[in-house]
Each structure stands twice: as structure tokens, then as C-alpha cells.
Amino acid sequence: HLPEKTKTLVINKAKEMNYKNLNVSETKIKQNNYKILLLSGKPLNNINFFLPIMRGIDNYCYENNYELLRYTFNNNISSYETLSNYIVNLDIDGIIAIETFDKEFITKLLDFNIPVTFIDFCSHTTQINGHYDIIETSNREPIYHICKILNKKYNITKFSFVGDYTHCMSFQNRYLGMLQALLLSNIPHKKSNDILMTDAFDYGNPKMLATKILNLSVMPECFICANDFIARSLINALKILNLNVPNDALVVGYDDAVDSTSSRPTITTVGMDKDFLGIEAVKTLVNRINNPTMPMREITLNS
């Protein structure tokens, strides 16, 4: 039993060589109506962030007659075998992976030898081999420009990053954007004045964040948060400390979450076209399916 892609290659080559009596009508040929798996490494708790991305993926697949399936990975002893069987039995052509930042999981996923497009990725610590691409929105440049403007226009010099910058590539680039701005503006900065606990820390707990703020050696004039969820929690932590935003401190978030502008005070945030990100993820994956052995690419979309 040959895979459908192999059958197609054999038939097309036979046509090129003018073989006679080739009954193509009896052979199923896949005409670019790909089967795409939208795979999540864990449940999507921040649904307001992911819905527009999934909408972009869904709409583009519908318009192009691609079949889209969804799978949430459950990390137990048989999960990898179950996922592998699912991919093989359904003849999946490619995978769009979201919320997949664990290096072990990524490595085992790539071992399936199926083309993958990752929306965001683990932080850059080691090179991972495989047939895949990474797509993300611009993360470093917006934070860089915000910090430069705050320094130049308002003379802000005391910055603090809040979030686990090792969590994923986008968080890392946001942190690097702040550090680059401070370096090029000749503003001294100590890592000890950032709040960089791992994901095990409850960033959604304002009381715990308030304690971390009190332990900082210098009170920041501006907090650069890894995302809007952390930014909202930080604003509540500052309220506990009787500090007012924006009079006592500025707070900058990221992702343009739904509640960032509806809550009070509103969060200064960096927006992104999430629908477009989803569409480009599908386009990138289809390109990888058609060119499986090309070098790995990191694609950055302008926010």
C-alpha cells in the first residue's frame, strides 16, 4: 500500500515518460486538497488571543478546500504513539503547531517526519533539526521603539521586564527589544530589577506580584510586560501598593487582548493582525509540504 503522495509522483512521472495504458481514473490522486492538522501542545486557555488566529486558519483552509482537523495533545505515557497513529491513519499532510514550546515535545513531533509550521517557538537555546518553519509577528522592534520613545520624550530611564523570557521565542524577543533600546540609549540596567520568574510562578496573582515589586532594588518608572494578561495583573498589584497608573508608573503589555482597552485603566499594548498570522501560517505550511527538504525558515510578520 503506497502513500497517496508517492502514487501521485509515480503517475506524474509515468505521464512525463509517455507510458501507455495508464488508467489514471482508477487511481486516487490528491489535487492539493491537503489535510492539515491544527495541533495544540496544551489547552488554549487564553481563548481571546487564539480565536482570531484560528479564524484566519479556518477561513483560508475553507477557501482553498483544505481539510482542517484539530488535536490537543494530552501528555501521558501513550500520547506520542496515539498522535502518531492519528497522523498516519488520517493521512495528514502537514501540521500547524500552537502553544508548543517544550523542546522534548517539539523534537518528538518532528520525528514523525511531517511538515510543520510553528506559530511561535521555544526560546533560542538549542538548534532543533527537522522539516519545519517558524512564523511569528514582530516582537523585538515594537518594544524597542516604545522604550526609545519613552526615554526620549518623557525621560523614562528605570525599566523593568515582567515575565518568563525563556517561555517562548516571542517573550524572549520582547525582552531583547527592551534591552537593546536601553543599551543604545546608554541607560544602565540590571537583570535583578526585572521580574523574571519561570512559568511556575503565578503571574495572575496580584498579591504575589506586589511582593516581587517591593523586593526590587529600584522602583521602575515603566514595566514592560510579556503580554496583556501579565500587564493587567501588574496594574492590580500596583493598586495594592497604592500606586497609580500612569501617574506613579507606566505599564506596557503585548497582544492587544480584548480586555486591554475595555478595562480601567486601559493597557498600553502592542497590537497584531492575528487573522493574518493564521492565514500566513497555512500558506507557509503548504509551501513546506510542496518543498519538504528546504532549509528551516523563521518568518517574521510586521505587527
SVG drawing of the C-alpha trace seen along z (x, -y; Angstrom):
<svg xmlns="http://www.w3.org/2000/svg" viewBox="-15 -65 41 67">
<polyline fill="none" stroke="black" stroke-width="0.4" points="0.0,0.0 1.6,-3.2 1.0,-6.6 -1.1,-9.0 1.8,-11.4 4.0,-8.5 1.2,-7.4 0.9,-10.9 4.7,-11.2 4.8,-7.8 1.8,-8.7 3.1,-12.1 6.5,-10.7 4.8,-8.0 2.9,-10.7 6.1,-12.6 7.7,-9.4 4.6,-8.8 3.7,-5.4 0.6,-3.9 -2.4,-2.1 -2.1,-4.1 -5.6,-4.1 -5.3,-7.2 -9.0,-7.3 -8.8,-4.3 -6.1,-5.8 -6.9,-8.4 -4.8,-11.5 -4.7,-14.2 -5.1,-17.6 -3.8,-19.9 -6.8,-19.4 -4.4,-18.9 -5.3,-17.5 -3.9,-20.0 -3.8,-19.3 -4.0,-22.2 -2.1,-20.9 -2.0,-22.5 0.6,-21.4 -1.9,-22.2 -5.4,-23.6 -5.8,-27.1 -6.8,-29.0 -6.2,-32.5 -9.0,-31.9 -9.4,-35.7 -5.9,-35.7 -6.2,-32.4 -9.6,-32.8 -8.6,-35.3 -5.6,-33.1 -7.8,-30.1 -10.4,-32.0 -7.7,-33.0 -6.6,-29.4 -10.1,-28.1 -11.2,-30.7 -8.1,-30.2 -8.5,-26.4 -12.2,-26.6 -11.5,-29.0 -8.8,-26.6 -10.6,-23.3 -8.1,-22.2 -9.4,-19.8 -8.7,-21.1 -8.6,-18.9 -7.8,-19.8 -5.9,-17.9 -5.0,-18.9 -2.0,-16.9 -2.5,-15.1 0.9,-14.5 0.8,-10.9 2.8,-7.8 0.9,-6.7 0.3,-10.2 3.1,-10.2 2.0,-6.8 -1.6,-7.9 -0.7,-11.1 1.5,-9.2 -1.3,-6.8 -3.7,-9.6 -1.4,-11.4 -0.8,-8.2 -4.4,-6.9 -5.8,-10.2 -3.0,-10.7 -2.2,-14.2 -0.1,-16.3 1.1,-18.9 0.8,-20.4 0.3,-23.9 1.5,-23.8 0.5,-26.4 1.4,-26.5 4.2,-24.0 7.2,-25.3 8.5,-22.2 11.8,-21.1 11.2,-17.4 7.7,-17.6 8.9,-19.6 11.7,-17.0 9.4,-14.1 6.8,-15.9 9.5,-16.5 10.5,-12.8 7.1,-12.0 8.7,-13.5 5.6,-15.5 6.0,-19.1 5.3,-21.5 4.7,-25.3 5.1,-26.5 3.3,-29.7 5.9,-31.0 8.5,-28.6 10.7,-27.8 13.3,-30.3 16.6,-30.1 18.9,-27.9 19.5,-24.9 19.1,-24.1 16.4,-21.6 16.7,-19.7 13.7,-18.8 11.4,-19.8 9.7,-22.9 9.2,-26.6 8.6,-29.2 6.2,-32.1 5.6,-35.0 4.8,-38.6 7.4,-41.2 8.2,-41.3 11.5,-42.9 11.1,-46.1 7.8,-47.4 9.1,-47.1 12.4,-48.7 10.7,-51.7 8.3,-52.1 11.3,-52.2 13.2,-54.6 10.2,-57.0 9.5,-56.8 13.1,-57.7 13.4,-60.5 10.0,-62.1 9.4,-61.5 13.0,-60.9 12.0,-57.4 15.1,-55.6 14.0,-53.0 12.6,-50.0 11.6,-46.5 10.6,-43.5 7.9,-41.3 7.5,-37.7 9.5,-34.5 11.5,-35.4 12.6,-31.7 8.9,-30.7 8.9,-31.2 10.7,-33.0 8.2,-35.9 8.7,-36.6 12.4,-36.4 12.4,-38.9 10.2,-41.3 12.8,-41.2 15.6,-41.7 13.8,-44.6 13.8,-46.4 17.5,-45.6 18.5,-46.8 16.7,-50.1 18.3,-50.7 21.8,-49.7 21.7,-52.0 20.3,-54.8 23.2,-54.4 20.7,-53.5 22.2,-51.2 20.1,-48.2 20.4,-45.3 18.7,-42.0 17.9,-42.0 15.4,-44.8 13.4,-42.6 10.7,-40.2 11.7,-37.0 10.3,-34.0 9.6,-30.9 6.0,-29.9 5.7,-28.1 5.1,-31.5 1.5,-32.7 1.7,-35.9 -2.0,-36.1 -1.9,-36.7 -1.6,-40.5 -0.6,-39.9 2.4,-37.8 3.4,-40.3 3.1,-43.1 5.6,-41.3 8.0,-41.0 7.7,-44.7 8.5,-45.6 11.7,-43.4 13.1,-45.4 16.1,-47.5 14.8,-50.4 11.1,-51.3 10.6,-51.2 9.1,-54.1 7.9,-51.7 7.0,-48.0 7.3,-46.1 5.1,-43.0 5.5,-39.9 1.7,-40.0 -1.5,-41.8 -2.5,-39.1 0.6,-39.9 0.1,-43.7 -3.4,-43.6 -2.2,-41.6 0.6,-44.0 -1.7,-47.0 -3.8,-45.3 -0.5,-44.7 0.3,-48.4 -3.1,-49.2 -2.4,-47.0 0.7,-49.1 -1.4,-52.3 0.5,-53.2 -1.4,-54.8 -1.1,-54.0 0.1,-56.1 1.0,-58.8 3.3,-56.6 4.4,-54.0 3.7,-53.2 2.6,-49.6 3.1,-48.3 1.6,-45.0 1.6,-43.0 -1.0,-41.1 -3.9,-43.7 -6.1,-41.4 -9.9,-42.2 -9.9,-43.5 -6.8,-45.7 -8.9,-48.6 -12.2,-47.9 -10.7,-47.7 -9.7,-50.7 -7.1,-51.9 -6.6,-50.8 -3.4,-48.9 -0.9,-50.4 -0.4,-47.4 1.2,-46.3 -1.4,-45.0 -1.0,-42.4 -3.2,-41.2 -4.0,-37.7 -6.2,-36.7 -3.3,-37.5 -1.0,-35.4 -3.3,-32.4 -3.5,-32.8 0.2,-33.1 0.7,-30.0 -1.3,-28.0 0.5,-29.4 3.8,-28.7 2.8,-25.1 1.6,-24.5 4.9,-25.8 6.7,-23.4 4.5,-20.5 5.5,-21.1 9.2,-21.7 9.8,-19.4 13.6,-19.4 14.2,-23.2 16.1,-24.8 14.2,-25.8 12.9,-29.3 12.0,-31.9 9.3,-34.2 8.5,-37.5 5.4,-39.4 5.1,-43.1 2.8,-43.9"/>
</svg>
